[in-house]
Amino acid sequence: MSTLTYIQAYQETGFLVVPDLFSADEIAALREETANIFSGKRGQVEGMIEMDSDISDQEVLKKYVAIHFPHKISPVIHKALFHRGVVDVLTQIIGPDVKCMQSMLFVKGPGKAGQSWHQDEFYIPTRDRSLTGVWIAIDDATVENGCLWIIPGKPKYMMRRVENNSSEYADVDTIDVTPFAKDAIPVEVKSGSVVFFHGYTLHSSRRNKTKDCFRTALVNHYMSADSMLPWDQDGHLPATEDLRDIVLVAGKDPYAYKGTVDMNRPYLRPEKLIIKTTIS
């Protein structure tokens, strides 16, 4: 796909799927590292469960939903932030200067609930709307095991959060997508494929309804390095006009004179999720 085609597809629909961007060997390394992280081999994270050494990787992973900021403890995940294929696409749809501020490793096992409808920019505000999610499929993602759902091209503004009453989702709130519901599509992708989506793009994932399939995915968030990042990590950090806990992956950082900080620490995602909500 040409640069112009990439840009047009992303701008028109708010997302882009690139099949086979990761090789089989790269995916195998991510899958092995996922087991290493959740079994504590990359360091203990608060809330990790003590388990017998002979327990299978699958049994370990069934105990968890996701970990935030795994790149802080895993050289394999940190290296994935710079993946050449990913960065090549990002420099086309964002610009030449790109930084990463977050990684998340999802291990949605059988029966686990999904994420409700949301827009990433609601949680991670940028000054220029350059936020881009990079969703890397470690396992095949299907409707049955809880793949992404996206509403292409809508909306162009931040929508109101409302109470969630669906058992499909773990979150306490969601977005009422009734006006756009007929346009929602499942994004089923094979292992190694990557979904890029804009910070304003409406997306969700449903419950994993299989009995024996995981839906493992590494999700990293990037933005233009030319923009400041006024993110307090959902209230976990002091308010700031420009969070400098970032990783430059392409081009130049015009704010390099500020230096960088190491403030975010890896944490386990709870089953019932309350990150940031306007619901009182």
N, C-alpha and C positions, 0 to 999 in steps of 0.2 A: 504494500500500500504506500502511495506517495505521501510526502509531507503534507501537501495541500489536502489530500483525501482524509488523512488523519485529523487534521484541524477541522475540516468541515464536518466530519462525522461526530466529533466530540462536541463541537459548538452547537450542532443541530439537535442532538439527542441527549447530551449531558453524560454520555458514557461511551466506552469503546472496548471491544473484546479483541484481544490478540491471542490466537491459539498457539500452543506449543512454544511459548516464549522461553520457558524453562526446559532444559533437557531432562531426560529420564534420570541421569546421574545427579543433576542438581536437585531434583525433587526427592530422590532417595536420600540425599544428604539432609534435606530439610525434614524429612519424615523421621530419620534417625535422631536428629537433633531435638525434635519435638519430644520424643520419648526421654531423651537425656534431661531436658529442661524440667519436665513435670515429675521425673523421678528424683529430682534434687541433685543430679550430677553436675549441674552448672551453678550450684549454690542454693541454699535454702531461702525460700521466699515465705514470708509470714502467711500462715494458713495451710501450708503444705502438710499432707497427711503422712505419718510414719507408716511404711508398708514393708512387708517381708521382701527380702532380696530376690526370692524366686517367683514373685508375682509377675504375670505377663504385662507387656507394654499396654495392651488393650485394657486390661483391668485397671492399670494405673490411670490411663487417660479418661476412663469412665467417671472418675471422681471429680473431674474438673470441667470448666466451660472454656476459659481463656486466661491468658496472662498478658498484661499490658507491659510494654517496654522490655520485651525479651532481648532486644539488641544490646541492652545494658550489661547482660551477663553471658551472652552467647556470641562468640566470634563468627559462627556460621550465620546467625541472623544478621549481625552487623554487616557482614560482607554482602548479604542479599540486598541491603539498602542501596548498594552501588551497582547492582546487576546491570550489565551493559545494555541489554535489550530494554529493560525498564527505563533506564536513564535516557536512552535514545528517543523513546516515545515521549517522556516527560519534557524534554527540551523542545519537542515539537509543539506540544499542546500548552505548555506553560511559558517557556522562554529559555534562554541560555543559562540563566542563573537559578539553580534549584536547591532547596534545602529540605531536609526531613526533620520532623519534630516528634514523630510517634511511630511505634510498631505495636502490633497486637497479634497474638497467635491464638487462633480459635481451634478448639478440638470438640466440636459439637457431636457428642456421641449419641447412640440410639436413645430416643425418647426426650432428648434435651430440647427446650424451647428455643425459639429464634428471637431476633431483634425486631421491635416494632418499627413502623414507618418513621423515618427521621431524615434529617439533612445534616451532614457532618459539620457544616459551617456554623450551625447552632451551638455546637460544642467547642469547636476550634475556630475562633474568629480570626480572619485575616483582614487586612485593610484594603485588599484589592480583588477579593473573590477568586484568588488563585488556588485555593485548597483543592487538592486532588487525592482521592483514595486509590490505592493500588492493591487490588484483591487477588492474591496469588493462590490458585487452586492446588493444594497438595494432594487432596483426594478428588476424584470425580465429584462434581456438585450436581445434584439432580433435584427435581421437585420432591421426590420421596425423602431424601436425606436433608432437605432444608437449604436449597440453593438461594442465591440472591433473587429478589424481585425488584424490578426497577420500573418507574414511570418515565418513559423517554421524553426529554425536552420540557418537562414541567416540574415545578413552576420556576419563575425568574425572581421570586421573592421568598422570604423566610415565612413559613407557615406556623400557625398557632399550634401549641401542644395541648392535647386533651387527655382525659383519663383513659387508660387502656382497660378494656373489659374482655379481651380475647385471650383464650388459653394458648393460642399459638405463640404468644410473645412473653418473654420474661420481664419486660419493662413495665414500670408503673404507669407510663404515659406513652402517647403515640400521636400521630397526626391523622385527622379525619380526611382521608383521601377520596371520599365519596364522589366529588366532582370529577376525579380523574380515574376512578376505579376501572373503568372499561379499557383503559390504556395500559394497565399494569401487565408486565410480561415477566415470565420466569427466565433467568439467565443461567441456563444449564451449560456447564463447561467441563471439559476434560482436564484431568490432572496435567499441570504444566501450563495451562492457559492463564491469562491475566486479564482482569477487568479493571479498567481505569474509569473513575467517575468523579464528576464535579462536586464541589462542596454543597451546592444547592440542589443536587439531584435527589429526588425522593426514592428511597430504597428501603428494603426490609428483608427479613428471612423468616421462614416459618419453621415450625417444630420438625425435628428429625423423626420421621414416622417409621423408620426401618428398625429391625431388631438386631442387626449386626453390622451396620455400616456407619463409619464416622464421616464427618464432613469437615476435614481439617483444612485451614486456610491461614496464610500469613497476610495480614493487612497492614500496609504502611501508609502514612500520610505525608504528603509533600506540599510545598508551596513555592512561590517565587522568592528567591533570596533578596530581591529588591524591595520586598515589603516587610514591615515590622510584624511581630507576632504578639498581639495583646492577649495572651492566654494564661490564665491562672490554673490551668489543669483542673477545671471543674471545682475550683475552690480549695484544692489541695496545696496550692502555692500562693505566696503573696501576690496581690494584684500588680501587674506590670504593663508598661506600654510596649515592651519588646522582650519576650522570653528568649533567652540566649542558650537554652538547652536544646541545641540543634546540631544537625550533621550536614555539612555542605557536600552535595553529591555531584554538582556540575557548575562550571563557571566560576564567578567571583562573588564574594560576600561584601557588599558595600558597607556593612556594619562590623567588619572584622576588627576594627579598632576597639570595639566593646569587649572582645574576647568571648569565650563561651563558659558556661557553667554546667555542673552535673547535679541537677536538682531532682529530677524525676527518678523514682525508684520502681523496680518491677513490683507489680501487685496482682493478685489473683482476682479475676472477675467473679462477683457473686452470682448465684443462681437468679435471685431477684434483683434487678438492676435499677438503682436510683442514682443517676449521674448528675443530671442537671435538669430541672423541670420548672415549668411555670404553673404547675398544678398546686394549689394551696391545700 
